[in-house]
């Protein structure tokens, strides 16, 4: 299995936001991909302007690489 075979998304009710739930869950998913699946690279995206999702990726050490146009 490669990372191309793996995908996930999330949506939270307003009352559950800003508690670190997405950061914690995403960290666990990334750990599984790297350790259990042997994935070397992970790509991610978020909707423009979604600063919360951008921050989650930053907290987890992900680097920004803009897609070629």
N, C-alpha and C positions, 0 to 999 in steps of 0.2 A: 504494500500500500504506500502511496506517495501522498504528499501534502495536497496535490491536485485532487485527490480523492476525498479530502476532508474539508468540510466547511461548517461554519456555525454562525449564528446571529443571536441577537438578544433584544428584548424589549421589556421594560419594567414600568409598572404603574408608578405614578408620581410619588406616592407615599413610600416607595421602596428605594428611591434614588438617593444618592449621596451617602451611602452607607458602606461603600467599598465592595458591594456584592459582585458587581461585574468585574472589577479588578481581580478579586480573589478567584472567581470562576474562570476567567480568562487565563490567569497564571497557571491554574491547574490543567487547563486544556493544552496550553503551550508546553508545559512540562511533559505531559503525556505524549504529545507529538514528537518532541525532541528525544526523550528517553525511551519510550516504548516503541515508537514507530521509526526512530532513527532519522527523522526529518532534519534537514540541514538548513532550510530556508522556509520562512513563513511569510506570506503576503497578507495584507489586511487592507480594508478600506472603510470609510465612513462617509456619511453624507456631508457635503460642504456646510460649514457652519455648526456642525455638531461638536462643540468644544469639549463636551463631557467624554465622548468616545475618543477624541484626539488625546485627551489627557490620560485616559486609561492606557492607551498605547505608549505614551511617553513614560508613564510610571513603570511599565513593564520593560523598558529599555528598547523599544522598537524605534527604528530610524525611519525618517521620512524620505521617500524616493518618489518624486512626482512621475506620473505616467507620461511616456512620450506622446506627443500630439501628432 
